[in-house]
Amino acid sequence: MKRHTICRLCSSCCPVEVEIEDGRLVFAARKSFLPQEKQLICPKLKTAAEITYSPHRLKTP
């Protein structure tokens, strides 16, 4: 299932389209109104699923 949301991995809060399967993030891509050749690829968003489900991720303050 695809959903539209914002990325909270930094303070820019870019609009993104995410793909979710079985309640887990599978893929995230930045939504942009710019032509494809002018869009920037965010390294954090590119690895969003990896960051979210990393076994080394902090889970408590």
The first five atom37 places (N, CA, C, CB, O) and aatype in JSON, in Angstrom:
{
  "aatype": [12, 11, 1, 8, 16, 9, 4, 1, 10, 4, 15, 15, 4, 4, 14, 19, 6, 19, 6, 9, 6, 3, 7, 1, 10, 19, 13, 0, 0, 1, 11, 15, 13, 10, 14, 5, 6, 11, 5, 10, 9, 4, 14, 11, 10, 11, 16, 0, 0, 6, 9, 16, 18, 15, 14, 8, 1, 10, 11, 16, 14],
  "atom_mask": [
    [1, 1, 1, 1, 1],
    [1, 1, 1, 1, 1],
    [1, 1, 1, 1, 1],
    [1, 1, 1, 1, 1],
    [1, 1, 1, 1, 1],
    [1, 1, 1, 1, 1],
    [1, 1, 1, 1, 1],
    [1, 1, 1, 1, 1],
    [1, 1, 1, 1, 1],
    [1, 1, 1, 1, 1],
    [1, 1, 1, 1, 1],
    [1, 1, 1, 1, 1],
    [1, 1, 1, 1, 1],
    [1, 1, 1, 1, 1],
    [1, 1, 1, 1, 1],
    [1, 1, 1, 1, 1],
    [1, 1, 1, 1, 1],
    [1, 1, 1, 1, 1],
    [1, 1, 1, 1, 1],
    [1, 1, 1, 1, 1],
    [1, 1, 1, 1, 1],
    [1, 1, 1, 1, 1],
    [1, 1, 1, 0, 1],
    [1, 1, 1, 1, 1],
    [1, 1, 1, 1, 1],
    [1, 1, 1, 1, 1],
    [1, 1, 1, 1, 1],
    [1, 1, 1, 1, 1],
    [1, 1, 1, 1, 1],
    [1, 1, 1, 1, 1],
    [1, 1, 1, 1, 1],
    [1, 1, 1, 1, 1],
    [1, 1, 1, 1, 1],
    [1, 1, 1, 1, 1],
    [1, 1, 1, 1, 1],
    [1, 1, 1, 1, 1],
    [1, 1, 1, 1, 1],
    [1, 1, 1, 1, 1],
    [1, 1, 1, 1, 1],
    [1, 1, 1, 1, 1],
    [1, 1, 1, 1, 1],
    [1, 1, 1, 1, 1],
    [1, 1, 1, 1, 1],
    [1, 1, 1, 1, 1],
    [1, 1, 1, 1, 1],
    [1, 1, 1, 1, 1],
    [1, 1, 1, 1, 1],
    [1, 1, 1, 1, 1],
    [1, 1, 1, 1, 1],
    [1, 1, 1, 1, 1],
    [1, 1, 1, 1, 1],
    [1, 1, 1, 1, 1],
    [1, 1, 1, 1, 1],
    [1, 1, 1, 1, 1],
    [1, 1, 1, 1, 1],
    [1, 1, 1, 1, 1],
    [1, 1, 1, 1, 1],
    [1, 1, 1, 1, 1],
    [1, 1, 1, 1, 1],
    [1, 1, 1, 1, 1],
    [1, 1, 1, 1, 1]
  ],
  "atom_positions": [
    [[0.85, -1.17, 0.0], [0.0, 0.0, 0.0], [0.9, 1.24, 0.0], [-0.97, -0.01, 1.22], [1.89, 1.29, 0.73]],
    [[0.56, 2.22, -0.81], [1.32, 3.46, -0.87], [0.6, 4.54, -0.08], [1.55, 3.91, -2.33], [-0.63, 4.63, -0.1]],
    [[1.38, 5.37, 0.61], [0.83, 6.48, 1.39], [1.67, 7.72, 1.18], [0.76, 6.12, 2.9], [2.86, 7.63, 0.87]],
    [[1.06, 8.87, 1.34], [1.75, 10.15, 1.25], [1.91, 10.68, 2.67], [0.98, 11.16, 0.35], [0.96, 10.68, 3.45]],
    [[3.12, 11.13, 3.0], [3.41, 11.62, 4.34], [4.6, 12.58, 4.25], [3.71, 10.44, 5.32], [4.95, 13.04, 3.16]],
    [[5.22, 12.88, 5.38], [6.43, 13.69, 5.39], [7.56, 12.89, 6.04], [6.21, 15.03, 6.13], [7.32, 12.02, 6.87]],
    [[8.77, 13.21, 5.65], [9.96, 12.57, 6.23], [10.36, 13.36, 7.47], [11.14, 12.5, 5.19], [10.44, 14.59, 7.43]],
    [[10.61, 12.66, 8.57], [11.01, 13.32, 9.81], [12.44, 12.97, 10.2], [10.06, 12.95, 10.95], [12.82, 13.1, 11.36]],
    [[13.24, 12.53, 9.23], [14.63, 12.17, 9.51], [15.52, 13.41, 9.64], [15.17, 11.26, 8.42], [16.66, 13.3, 10.1]],
    [[15.02, 14.57, 9.24], [15.74, 15.84, 9.45], [14.7, 16.95, 9.61], [16.74, 16.15, 8.25], [13.5, 16.68, 9.64]],
    [[15.16, 18.17, 9.72], [14.25, 19.29, 9.97], [13.56, 19.82, 8.7], [15.0, 20.42, 10.62], [12.71, 20.7, 8.8]],
    [[13.9, 19.3, 7.53], [13.3, 19.79, 6.28], [11.86, 19.32, 6.09], [14.13, 19.34, 5.1], [11.08, 19.99, 5.42]],
    [[11.51, 18.17, 6.67], [10.15, 17.61, 6.56], [9.67, 17.53, 5.11], [9.17, 18.46, 7.39], [8.6, 18.05, 4.77]],
    [[10.46, 16.89, 4.26], [10.15, 16.75, 2.84], [8.91, 15.88, 2.64], [11.34, 16.15, 2.08], [8.69, 14.93, 3.39]],
    [[8.1, 16.19, 1.62], [6.97, 15.31, 1.31], [7.49, 14.02, 0.69], [5.96, 16.02, 0.35], [8.36, 14.06, -0.18]],
    [[6.97, 12.89, 1.12], [7.41, 11.6, 0.61], [6.23, 10.68, 0.33], [8.37, 10.93, 1.61], [5.13, 10.86, 0.86]],
    [[6.48, 9.7, -0.52], [5.54, 8.62, -0.77], [6.19, 7.36, -0.24], [5.16, 8.5, -2.3], [7.31, 7.03, -0.63]],
    [[5.51, 6.66, 0.65], [6.07, 5.44, 1.24], [5.25, 4.23, 0.81], [6.11, 5.55, 2.77], [4.05, 4.33, 0.56]],
    [[5.92, 3.1, 0.73], [5.25, 1.84, 0.43], [5.33, 0.98, 1.68], [5.89, 1.13, -0.81], [6.41, 0.77, 2.23]],
    [[4.18, 0.47, 2.1], [4.09, -0.33, 3.32], [3.53, -1.7, 2.98], [3.2, 0.38, 4.39], [2.52, -1.82, 2.29]],
    [[4.22, -2.75, 3.46], [3.74, -4.13, 3.3], [3.73, -4.79, 4.67], [4.63, -4.93, 2.29], [4.73, -4.73, 5.39]],
    [[2.64, -5.41, 5.02], [2.49, -6.09, 6.32], [2.82, -5.17, 7.49], [3.37, -7.32, 6.37], [3.41, -5.61, 8.48]],
    [[2.45, -3.89, 7.38], [2.67, -2.94, 8.46], [4.1, -2.44, 8.6], [0.0, 0.0, 0.0], [4.42, -1.77, 9.58]],
    [[4.97, -2.77, 7.64], [6.38, -2.35, 7.7], [6.73, -1.5, 6.49], [7.3, -3.58, 7.78], [6.26, -1.75, 5.38]],
    [[7.57, -0.5, 6.72], [8.06, 0.36, 5.65], [8.96, -0.45, 4.72], [8.82, 1.57, 6.22], [9.89, -1.11, 5.17]],
    [[8.67, -0.41, 3.43], [9.46, -1.14, 2.45], [10.29, -0.18, 1.6], [8.56, -1.98, 1.55], [11.45, -0.45, 1.29]],
    [[9.69, 0.97, 1.24], [10.34, 1.9, 0.33], [9.83, 3.3, 0.6], [10.1, 1.5, -1.15], [8.66, 3.49, 0.93]],
    [[10.71, 4.29, 0.46], [10.31, 5.69, 0.6], [10.97, 6.5, -0.51], [10.71, 6.25, 2.0], [12.15, 6.32, -0.8]],
    [[10.2, 7.38, -1.13], [10.72, 8.23, -2.2], [10.2, 9.65, -2.0], [10.32, 7.69, -3.6], [9.04, 9.85, -1.63]],
    [[11.05, 10.61, -2.26], [10.67, 12.01, -2.11], [9.68, 12.41, -3.2], [11.9, 12.91, -2.16], [9.88, 12.11, -4.37]],
    [[8.63, 13.08, -2.79], [7.66, 13.64, -3.74], [8.13, 15.04, -4.07], [6.2, 13.64, -3.15], [8.39, 15.84, -3.17]],
    [[8.24, 15.34, -5.34], [8.72, 16.65, -5.74], [7.93, 17.15, -6.94], [10.22, 16.61, -6.05], [7.45, 16.37, -7.76]],
    [[7.81, 18.46, -7.02], [7.13, 19.07, -8.15], [8.14, 19.54, -9.19], [6.26, 20.24, -7.69], [7.78, 20.1, -10.23]],
    [[9.43, 19.3, -8.91], [10.49, 19.66, -9.84], [10.67, 18.56, -10.87], [11.81, 19.93, -9.09], [10.33, 17.4, -10.61]],
    [[11.21, 18.9, -12.04], [11.51, 17.85, -13.01], [12.52, 16.86, -12.43], [12.06, 18.47, -14.32], [13.32, 17.23, -11.57]],
    [[12.49, 15.63, -12.89], [13.33, 14.55, -12.37], [14.8, 14.94, -12.3], [13.16, 13.31, -13.21], [15.48, 14.62, -11.32]],
    [[15.32, 15.61, -13.32], [16.75, 15.94, -13.36], [17.15, 16.99, -12.33], [17.12, 16.43, -14.74], [18.34, 17.15, -12.05]],
    [[16.19, 17.72, -11.75], [16.51, 18.74, -10.76], [16.26, 18.28, -9.33], [15.71, 19.99, -11.03], [16.52, 19.02, -8.38]],
    [[15.75, 17.06, -9.16], [15.46, 16.56, -7.83], [16.74, 16.08, -7.15], [14.43, 15.42, -7.9], [17.61, 15.48, -7.78]],
    [[16.83, 16.35, -5.86], [17.96, 15.89, -5.07], [17.61, 14.57, -4.4], [18.37, 16.95, -4.02], [16.48, 14.38, -3.96]],
    [[18.58, 13.67, -4.32], [18.36, 12.4, -3.65], [18.91, 12.52, -2.23], [19.05, 11.22, -4.42], [20.1, 12.77, -2.04]],
    [[18.06, 12.34, -1.26], [18.45, 12.43, 0.14], [19.0, 11.09, 0.61], [17.25, 12.88, 1.03], [18.31, 10.07, 0.49]],
    [[20.22, 11.05, 1.14], [20.79, 9.78, 1.59], [20.04, 9.17, 2.78], [22.25, 9.97, 1.96], [19.99, 7.95, 2.92]],
    [[19.45, 10.01, 3.62], [18.69, 9.48, 4.76], [17.4, 8.81, 4.28], [18.36, 10.6, 5.76], [17.05, 7.73, 4.75]],
    [[16.72, 9.46, 3.36], [15.47, 8.9, 2.86], [15.72, 7.62, 2.06], [14.73, 9.92, 1.99], [14.92, 6.69, 2.09]],
    [[16.83, 7.59, 1.36], [17.19, 6.4, 0.57], [17.32, 5.16, 1.45], [18.51, 6.65, -0.19], [17.03, 4.05, 1.0]],
    [[17.75, 5.34, 2.69], [17.93, 4.22, 3.61], [16.93, 4.26, 4.77], [19.36, 4.21, 4.16], [17.2, 3.73, 5.85]],
    [[15.78, 4.88, 4.57], [14.79, 5.05, 5.64], [14.35, 3.73, 6.27], [13.57, 5.78, 5.11], [14.27, 3.64, 7.5]],
    [[14.08, 2.72, 5.47], [13.65, 1.43, 6.02], [14.78, 0.8, 6.83], [13.2, 0.47, 4.9], [14.55, 0.22, 7.89]],
    [[16.0, 0.92, 6.33], [17.17, 0.38, 7.03], [17.36, 1.08, 8.38], [18.44, 0.53, 6.16], [17.64, 0.43, 9.39]],
    [[17.22, 2.4, 8.39], [17.36, 3.19, 9.63], [16.26, 2.82, 10.62], [17.32, 4.72, 9.31], [16.52, 2.62, 11.8]],
    [[15.03, 2.72, 10.13], [13.88, 2.44, 10.98], [13.95, 1.09, 11.67], [12.62, 2.52, 10.18], [13.59, 0.97, 12.84]],
    [[14.41, 0.07, 10.96], [14.4, -1.28, 11.51], [15.78, -1.81, 11.89], [13.79, -2.21, 10.51], [15.95, -3.01, 12.07]],
    [[16.76, -0.93, 12.02], [18.1, -1.35, 12.41], [18.1, -1.92, 13.83], [19.09, -0.16, 12.31], [17.46, -1.35, 14.72]],
    [[18.79, -3.04, 14.05], [18.88, -3.58, 15.41], [19.71, -2.69, 16.34], [19.48, -4.99, 15.38], [19.66, -2.85, 17.56]],
    [[20.46, -1.75, 15.77], [21.3, -0.84, 16.55], [20.62, 0.5, 16.83], [22.61, -0.61, 15.83], [21.22, 1.39, 17.42]],
    [[19.37, 0.63, 16.4], [18.62, 1.88, 16.58], [18.33, 2.11, 18.06], [17.3, 1.84, 15.78], [18.01, 1.17, 18.79]],
    [[18.44, 3.37, 18.49], [18.09, 3.72, 19.87], [16.58, 3.62, 20.04], [18.6, 5.14, 20.24], [15.83, 4.14, 19.22]],
    [[16.14, 2.97, 21.1], [14.72, 2.79, 21.33], [14.23, 3.47, 22.6], [14.39, 1.32, 21.39], [13.03, 3.55, 22.85]],
    [[15.16, 3.95, 23.41], [14.81, 4.68, 24.63], [15.72, 5.9, 24.74], [14.94, 3.78, 25.9], [16.82, 5.9, 24.18]],
    [[15.28, 6.93, 25.45], [16.11, 8.13, 25.59], [17.4, 7.87, 26.35], [15.33, 9.22, 26.3], [18.19, 8.78, 26.54]]
  ]
}
